[in-house]
Amino acid sequence: MTEPVAPHANPPIPPSKRPRDEAGRPLPVGTPSRLALPDFDAMTMDVAHLEAIRLFDEGNYFGAHEAWETCWALSKDSHEEEFFKGLAQLGAGYTHWVRGNAHGVVALLGRALARIGLMGSPYGGVDIEAFAAQVTEVRALAQEAEANGTPLPELPRRPVPRG
């Protein structure tokens, strides 16, 4: 017979409520958050997707990742699940760039590229072919920095190409 598990005195804080710095890194509990994000869970998938594009265009890659992650959750078991999973990975890859993690950029953007083109181009208001070309260029820059053991260069900031 197993012992009953006592409830946590301080239950874990949901990821969406954790205080974060400007690059989306978690801060200690009780620290004021330096990153304000909308409540993506209260949005429809289409609205969250548009918000992700807006945030990406502003350079808020962690926010874009979070919004696309919401779309991914809302699209579970649908034909769009892999597309939104790829976009969420893309946002996470760019977040790793902001954090200076070349290896994370290479890994996540590689996974993203394998998924975002599955729906064809254009899709979801995005010119997927042009976006994939941008992402491929960014990934190649990260691969070069990782191979040379040098810091990531300045990120070429371009908006999500519309289609």
C-alpha positions in Angstrom: 0.0 0.0 0.0 1.4 3.4 -0.9 1.5 6.4 1.4 -0.8 9.3 0.5 1.1 12.2 -1.0 0.9 15.4 1.0 -0.1 18.5 -1.1 2.7 21.0 -1.7 2.7 23.8 0.8 3.6 26.0 -2.2 2.3 24.4 -5.4 4.4 25.0 -8.5 3.7 28.2 -10.4 2.3 27.5 -13.9 4.9 28.5 -16.6 2.6 31.3 -17.9 2.5 32.9 -14.4 6.2 32.6 -13.5 8.2 35.9 -13.4 10.6 36.1 -16.4 13.3 38.4 -17.7 13.2 40.1 -21.1 14.5 36.9 -22.8 11.9 34.7 -21.2 14.3 33.1 -18.6 12.5 32.3 -15.3 13.2 34.6 -12.4 13.0 33.6 -8.7 9.5 33.4 -7.3 8.5 36.8 -5.8 10.7 38.7 -8.3 8.8 41.2 -10.4 8.5 39.9 -14.0 10.3 42.0 -16.6 8.3 40.4 -19.5 4.6 41.1 -19.9 2.7 38.7 -22.2 -1.0 38.5 -23.2 -3.1 35.6 -21.9 -2.7 33.4 -24.9 -4.9 30.7 -23.4 -7.9 33.1 -23.6 -7.4 33.5 -27.3 -8.7 31.5 -30.2 -6.0 29.7 -32.3 -6.3 32.3 -35.1 -5.9 35.2 -32.8 -3.0 33.6 -30.9 -1.3 32.9 -34.3 -1.6 36.5 -35.3 -0.3 37.6 -32.0 2.7 35.3 -32.4 3.5 36.9 -35.7 3.2 40.4 -34.2 5.5 39.4 -31.3 8.0 37.8 -33.6 8.1 40.9 -35.8 8.8 43.0 -32.7 11.7 40.7 -31.7 9.8 39.2 -28.8 10.7 35.6 -29.8 9.9 34.1 -26.4 6.4 35.7 -26.6 6.0 34.3 -30.1 7.1 30.9 -28.9 4.5 31.0 -26.1 1.7 32.1 -28.5 2.6 29.4 -31.1 2.8 26.9 -28.3 -0.8 27.7 -27.4 -1.7 27.2 -31.1 0.0 23.9 -31.0 -2.0 22.8 -27.9 -5.2 24.0 -29.5 -4.4 22.0 -32.7 -3.6 18.7 -31.0 -4.7 15.7 -33.1 -5.5 17.9 -36.1 -3.8 18.3 -39.4 -2.2 21.6 -38.2 -0.5 20.2 -35.1 3.0 19.7 -36.7 2.8 23.1 -38.3 2.2 24.9 -35.0 4.7 22.7 -33.2 7.3 23.8 -35.8 6.5 27.4 -35.3 6.7 27.0 -31.5 10.2 25.4 -32.0 11.1 28.3 -34.3 10.2 30.8 -31.7 12.2 28.8 -29.1 15.2 28.7 -31.5 15.2 32.5 -31.9 14.9 32.8 -28.1 18.0 30.7 -27.8 19.7 33.2 -30.1 18.8 36.1 -27.8 20.2 34.0 -24.9 23.5 33.3 -26.8 23.0 29.6 -27.1 24.2 28.6 -30.6 23.7 24.9 -30.1 20.0 25.5 -29.0 19.5 27.6 -32.1 20.8 25.0 -34.4 18.9 22.1 -32.8 15.5 23.9 -32.5 15.6 25.6 -35.9 16.5 22.3 -37.5 13.4 20.7 -36.0 11.3 23.7 -36.9 12.3 23.6 -40.5 11.3 19.9 -40.8 7.8 20.8 -39.7 6.8 24.3 -40.9 6.7 23.4 -44.6 4.3 20.4 -44.1 1.2 22.4 -44.9 2.6 24.0 -48.1 3.2 27.6 -48.9 1.6 30.0 -48.2 -0.2 28.8 -45.1 -1.8 30.6 -42.2 -1.1 33.9 -43.7 2.7 33.2 -43.9 4.8 32.8 -46.9 6.4 29.5 -45.6 9.0 29.3 -48.4 10.3 32.8 -47.7 10.2 32.2 -43.9 12.0 28.9 -44.3 14.7 30.6 -46.3 15.1 33.3 -43.5 15.3 30.6 -40.8 17.8 28.5 -42.8 20.1 31.6 -43.1 19.8 32.2 -39.3 20.5 28.6 -38.6 23.6 28.6 -40.8 25.0 31.6 -38.9 24.5 29.8 -35.6 26.1 26.6 -37.0 29.1 28.7 -38.1 29.4 30.3 -34.6 29.0 27.0 -32.9 31.7 25.3 -35.2 34.1 28.2 -34.6 33.4 28.5 -30.9 32.6 32.2 -31.4 29.7 34.2 -30.0 26.6 34.5 -32.1 26.7 37.6 -34.4 23.9 40.2 -34.4 20.6 38.5 -35.3 19.3 39.6 -38.7 15.8 40.8 -37.7 13.2 40.4 -40.4 9.5 40.2 -40.0 7.5 37.0 -40.7 6.9 37.1 -44.5 3.2 37.3 -45.2 1.6 35.1 -47.9 
